[in-house]
Amino acid sequence: MKTQKEEKRTIEIGELDTSVTGILLQPANPTHLLVLAHGAGAGMEHPFMQSLAEALADEGIATLRFNFVYMELGKKPPDRPKKAFAAIRAAVDYAKSLDLQIPILLGGKSFGGRMSSLLVAQEEMEVVRGLVYFGFPLHAPGRDGIERAGHLSAIQQPMLFLQGTRDPMAKIPLITEVCLPIENATLEIVEGGNHSFQMLKKSGKTKEEVMVELAKSVRSWLADW
């Protein structure tokens, strides 16, 4: 593991008159900063989020993770879009205020990625140079469809979709159907991964190896710009 510096930060959400906790993880000489939103059921300190951030740092990508308001308060269910959007805007603004002089990316795990995509589809966010989705929730389990993808064609920035072949929330033929006609969308398939990129034992891959694979996919995608 390369040198990494992790710091807790407070992110003020002015439009909601509240704040959430963030974690900034910086490698030495980062090339990009990814504002990374968590999934619906687990916050920014979940082992998946921590391991992913560390793997990304090893690839020279800094991350700013943050909690949505409901997670900060220990509540359920997830915030409605308007409230989620406010948290994402605040996190992106905070990332911009750091003035690291590197491109800012936006994305997240499942719910966090989808909320990010909905926000960018609706608003001009020129500071966001690209979006990364770690398990885009295309449909509910057992309710196959592509209705949730209708807004994606409105996004102008490059997008990277990382999807496992065992993900019940994004059947591969459907997510492929969504991505193919979108010129700025790249789909990377993780063979054997479920919605959280957990692998079957027979794959022989450890959790750490999968995180490294995800991070390297992001790095490779950035190199193609």
N, C-alpha and C positions, 0 to 999 in steps of 0.2 A: 504493500500500500504506500502510495506517495504521501508527501506531507499535506495534511489537511487541517484547516482551522474551522471549528464549529462554535457558533455563538447564538445564544437565544436573543431574540429581538421582540419588541412590542410594536405591532402594526395598528395604527389608529384608523378606524373606519368612521370618518367624519359624518357621512350621510346617515349612519345608524347610531351615532353618538356612543360608540363602544369601541373596544379594541380586542384583538386576538393575539396569540403568541405565534411567533415565527422562529424558524431556525435557519440561519445562514451557514452553509458549509462551503468553504472556499479552498480549492487546491492552490498551490503556488502557480502564479501566472495563468489564471483561467482564460479560456478563449470565449466562453459564453456563460450567461447566467440564466438558468431555467427556473421560472416561478412554478413551483410544483404543488398542485392541489391533491388532497387525499381523497380516498373513496368514501362511499356512504357509511360504511360500518366501522371504520377505524380511522383514527386521527393521524396527524403528521409524525407522531413518534412510534407508530406501528413498526415492527421489525422489517416489513416489506419496504416501507418508505425510507427507513434508516439505511438498509442495505443498498437500496437503489441509489440513494444520494451518495453513498460512499463509492459505489461502483462508477457513478458518473464523474465524481471528483477525480478518480483514478484516470479518467479519460480527459481531464482538463476542463470539465464542465462544472461550474459552481451551481448550487441550488439554493433557492429560498423556499422552504416549505412553510406552510401556515395552516392553522386550523380555521375551518368555517365556524361561524358563531355558535351553532348548535353543539358542535363538538367541544368548543372552548367551555361551554356551560355544562357539558355532560348530559345533554338532552337528546331525545329522539322525537320524531324522525328528522331526516335531513332538512336543511333550510329550503324554502321555496326559491325559485330562480332569482327573483328580485333581490332577496337578501344574500344569496350566494354570489350574485354579480357584484354587489357592493364590496364583499370581502375580496374578490378577485381583483377588482379595480384598485382597492387599497394596497394589495400586495404588489401589483404591478407598479403602482406609483412609488411604493417604498423601494422597490428594486431600482427604479429610475433614479431616485434620490441618492442612491449609493454612489452614483457617478463612477462606475468601474471602467467606463470607456470600452465596454464589450457589448455585443448584441444580446438583447433580452429575448428569451423564448418563454412560452407559456404552455402549460398542459397539466396532465395529472393522471391519476389512477381512476378508471371507471367514472363514477359520478363527477369527480373533479375535472376530468378531461372533457366530459360532455358539457358541463356548465361553462367551462372555458370556451369551448367551441361555439356555444349558443351566444355568449357575450360578444365574441369577436365577429360573429356573423351579423350582429345587430348594430355594432358600434365601430367607428373607425378607431383602431388602436395601433397607430403607426409605430409606436415604440416596440410592439411585439413583432419580431422578425419571423417567427415560425411557431408551429404548435406540435406538441408531441402527446400522443394518446397511448397510455399503457393499459390496454384492455378496454377499448371503446365499447360502452354498453348499447349495442345496436338494437337489442330487443330484450324483453323479459324472458327468463328461461321457459321454454315450452311454448312461447308465443312468437314464433319466427316472423320477421317482417323488417322492412327498411324505412318505416315511417319516421323514425327518429333521426334519419340522415338527411331529411329534406333541406336543412339549412346549410349543409356543408359546402355546397357549390357556391355559396355567397362569400366564402372565406377566400381572400386573395393571397394570404401568406402560404408558404410551403407547409404541408402537414405530413407527419409520420404516424402511421397506425401500426402498433405492435400488438399482434393478436395470437393467442394460443389456439392450437387446433382442437383442443377439448373445451373451449370456452362456450358454455351454454347460453351466453348473452351476446354472442356474435358468431353465428355459423359461418364458416369460411366461405362457402359459395355466396352468401349474402353480403358479407363485408367486401368481398372481391367485386361483386356487382356494383357496390356503392363506390369503391375507389377507382375502378378502371376508367370511367368517363371524366373524372376530375383530374385535370392536367397537373395540378400542384399537389396531388396526394400520392404518397408512397406507402405501400403495404408490405410489412415484414412479418412473415409467419414464423411462429415459434412452435416447432414440431413437438407435440405431446403436452404442451402447456395448457392449464385450465385458465379460468378468469383471473386468477392471482399468480399465474405462471408457475404453479406447482406442477411437478413432473411425477409420473409414475416411477416406482422404484426401478423397473426394468430399463428405464432410459439410461440409468447410470450417471445422470447429472445431479450434482448437488445444487442446493439453493444458491450458493455463492456463484457457481458456474453460470447459472441462468441469469443472475443479476449482471454478471460480466458480459454475457451475450447481449442483454438488452442495452447496456451502456455502450458497447462497441457498435451496435446497430445505430444508435443515435450519433455517435462520432462519425461513422461512415456516411450517414445521411447528410450531416453538416458538410462533409468534405465534397459532396456532389453539388453544392450550391454554386 
